[in-house]
């Protein structure tokens, strides 16, 4: 698998023949954690009205979530997990999931992590940002949500999917490691595995997996290790190693099946997209969307912030050549 590349030179004169440099040369970002911890949601969404949350009990704790239901039942169910410091309502406002769910007639649920964080498989010293309260069992919480909608006849048990962004991506991996039996497909956005997560990951069965990572991500580095941000923590695997992990679990071949550069629909977004497929048994696909020059942002057809320059400086560019929700749903809908 070719390494993540960083684009340089995108003037009107050189758009036809771009050159690239490895994304690890991205300049170091000054420590902005105090700003990030206190104002991430504000930077990303500005003033967003909070949707009314529903409540379910899991492990003796009242847990909240928001949901959008289709007119037909039973229907597919997509669980969408927010990033650190965010809420489910933020994901509903920041992404195309509500629009895609309405058009495609499936249920979409946006759960809330306690303290705006998820209890994934990483140890505390390998995490950044907020931490969930000690003893939090988010696997049990998401399991209860799936059981609720399946039990009420709203969700088709054979078409339940999970996806997440950043910390939500790590939680997506955790759910497949712990409860693969519940899901027909999964998608992790801007997140790589760590030694600790991989060592404790033993799925009960293969699950199709989509990975979507940016080569200029300052927090979760595409090439692994420590990101360009001084706030980033050590220990991330590279995206290539992460993809190989899921390929091995799913019985796929090690080498890429194909690598396709997608149309650069928005030449102003400072990034492009390459789709890298795998040679896997039927129903066990592993698919990578490499966002060349993409930052710690979810690709979308619209901006995730009102403060574009500030957020781009802190997290890197957001790609607009693809919409992550649309792309992930196109992957999910093939399974089972």
Order of alpha helices (4+ residues) and beta strands (2+ residues): beta-beta-alpha-beta-beta-beta-alpha-alpha-beta-alpha-beta-alpha-beta-alpha-beta-alpha-beta-beta-beta-alpha-alpha
